[in-house]
Amino acid sequence: MWRFLTVVLFVALFVISIFTGVQDISVRNIFHLSEDEVMVLMLSRLPRMISVVIAGAGMSIAGLIVQQISLNKFVSPTTMGTLDGVKVGILFSVILFPAAGLYTKMFFAFGIALVASVVFLRLATRIKYKSIIFIPLVGIVFGNVLNAISTFFAYRYNIVQNMDGWLIGDFSSIVKGNYEVLYLSVPVVVLCYLYATKFTIVGLGEETAKSLGLNPQAISYLGLVLVSVTSVTVVLTAGVIPFLGLIVPNIVSLIFGDHLKKTLFYTAFGGAFFLMVCDLISRLVIFPYEVPIGLTVSIIGGVIFLALILKKRQYASA
């Protein structure tokens, strides 16, 4: 029943989003569209919504994975330095290879994002004070250090404006031909499903995983590779989208529990649905102009994040 309702809401919002924009295209005239209207739908609005769906699902699943392997519900690519590592990687690729193509940027961004994720995980395992709030704070500080490094080099090489373009998520420039790299996130989702049980076992703790014959370190590193790939493809396509990998997995976990194989579907669709809602709000709030979706997600996600923290504190003190 839940899956049926999720799919119905998803399809309805997808259709509404496709037919919302500066150029008025009515869904009632779907079989009588002009050539210009078909071009707008196929070259701009449909690629944009596909990007929103893949990015929302991918970042939500990435957050779910890191929460399992870090044993902390408030860890996500936003709060562990992964997204900041992607920015550093893109920056260095531009500095070292000014004419760098997409795949060169992907290589640098993936490498530094993966290193940043591994460093955070090592830091998290060495910290004796395992507070559910303290660990993400360490990740935020670590991310700020990486952000300071990227800012310094951006000023040094006079590319601050380019770097600022990576900070705020924005789907307004998505058209056919410049978003297809996001399809690399699809195999990530498949691998997450195949390894869902193993990620769930790792989330029960190192000793439990070893007693069941798993190598928790190997599974954790696989998870970090998947998270890094997803983060790189999303940032290169649409910029940084904060909080998405943090709040969606937590909401799904509160409703459906912590077994990945059971919650993966709801996490993916929840992330896609949430990002579609934010995208629609971004396009309508000052219509016909548009607010960058990164700002919308930051405001809504920040409020939800604070609510989750307060809920966890009330639960811990009860």
Secondary structure, DSSP 8 states (H G I E B T S, - for coil): -HHHHHHHHHHHHHHHHHT-SSS---GGGTTS--HHHHHHIIIIIHHHHHHHHHHHHHHHHHHHHHHHHHT-TT--TTTSSHHHHHHHHHHHHHHH-TT--HHHHHHHHHHHHHHHHHHHHHHHHH-S---TTHHHHHHHHHHHHHHHHHHHHHHHTT-HHHHHHHHS---TT--TTSSGGGGGHHHHHHHHHHTHHHHHHHTT-HHHHHHTT--HHHHHHHHHHHHHHHHHHHHHHH----SHHHHHHHHHHHHH-S-HHHHHHHHHHHHHHHHHHHHHHHHHTTTTS---HHHHHHHHHHHHHHHHHHHHHHHHH-
